[in-house]
Amino acid sequence: MTGRDYFRPLVQCGPARPDHALELAGGWGWFSEVEVLRRGASARIIPAQDLPAEAAGRLTTPRPQVAMMTMDRPRVMGILNTTPDSFSDGGVHAAEQDAVRAGLQMQEAGVDLLDIGGESTRPGAETVAVDEEIRRTAPVIESLRASGADCAISIDTRKATVAESAMRAGADLVNDVSGLTYDDALAPFCAARSLPVCVMHAQGDPETMQQDPRYDDVLLDVFDYLAGRIDTLEAQGIPRSRIIADPGIGFGKTLDHNLTLLARLSLFHDLGVPILLGASRKRFIGTIGNAPQADHRAPGSIAVALAGLAHGIQILRVHDVPQTIQAIALWRAAMAGRQA
């Protein structure tokens, strides 16, 4: 992949949009210039009109609806961990009734998607047995549906059997931190059931990923990995229209790696799929923001989320749902000069 160009739209979101500017992925952003990146070469800026036709198509084509969500406005995925040991909220929602109550509160706040996870993926976490992961997640999903939750629900898992139980309980989407590489049965299952998937980049697994992560070029290495996974999944029967990509902030990445990805996040639109940003309460936010306790990192998490929106990122995965939704509403109004 050393000789190829990568195209990063220089996204803007304000009201003074030039006639020649191109709309980004059918969303709220637009761009009139593009940063061209290449391994071993200096970046250069070109007018958007000079984009190759194929690249222009990837950047401008409106993203299709995924799991009941259109991608023309920012979407919020609420984190609902039913684990005893997640890095930020382990144990808070381990009991079914507590998880259901929290999920319904997120829906009332306006969340678009609930992400139910029964296996911690914090650095150093150990693998959870399939039966235990199902016990933690499927009853919560079933109870949420029985209690009137009608937003989209994703199952945060690496395992096909867990995903199948979650789908039977009422989940709509599979969110896999391993990029559907951990369990060979998961991609065929999702293809057979026409399920959308979120494919994340991680270097290593949760037990080892933060020991000594290294890259030749973290931005382009992560991009190439996701592009390769999307191609592979398409070959396995999951169309690009049902794929979301996540660069995996904090998964096998140092603070500097994370900041490099965040600074040029709009590159990932060149994948031609919706992009998810999951930086909520991550360690680097605590380090930069002087917040050692994970549950004190809402302001920093919201700052990173809004920076993601400025790059045109379609989905934000967050812990602090009402606060983030309020911040998005004000950000959109301030950027547009009117209430959205």
Sequence and secondary structure as in RCSB ss.txt:
>XXXX:A:sequence
MTGRDYFRPLVQCGPARPDHALELAGGWGWFSEVEVLRRGASARIIPAQDLPAEAAGRLTTPRPQVAMMTMDRPR
VMGILNTTPDSFSDGGVHAAEQDAVRAGLQMQEAGVDLLDIGGESTRPGAETVAVDEEIRRTAPVIESLRASGAD
CAISIDTRKATVAESAMRAGADLVNDVSGLTYDDALAPFCAARSLPVCVMHAQGDPETMQQDPRYDDVLLDVFDY
LAGRIDTLEAQGIPRSRIIADPGIGFGKTLDHNLTLLARLSLFHDLGVPILLGASRKRFIGTIGNAPQADHRAPG
SIAVALAGLAHGIQILRVHDVPQTIQAIALWRAAMAGRQA
>XXXX:A:secstr
 TT  EEEE  B SS   TT EESTTSS EESEEEEE TTS  EEEEGGGS HHHHHHHHS    BTTB SSS E
EEEEEE  S  TTTTTTT SHHHHHHHHHHHHHHT SEEEEESS  STT     HHHHHHHHHHHHHHHHHTT  
SEEEEE S HHHHHHHHHHT  EEEETT S S TTHHHHHHHTT  EEEE  SS TTTTTSS   SSHHHHHHHH
HHHHHHHHHHTT  GGGEEEE  TTSS  HHHHHHHHHTGGGGGGGSS BEE  TT HHHHHHHT  SGGG HHH
HHHHHHHHHHTT  EEEES HHHHHHHHHHHHHHHHTS  
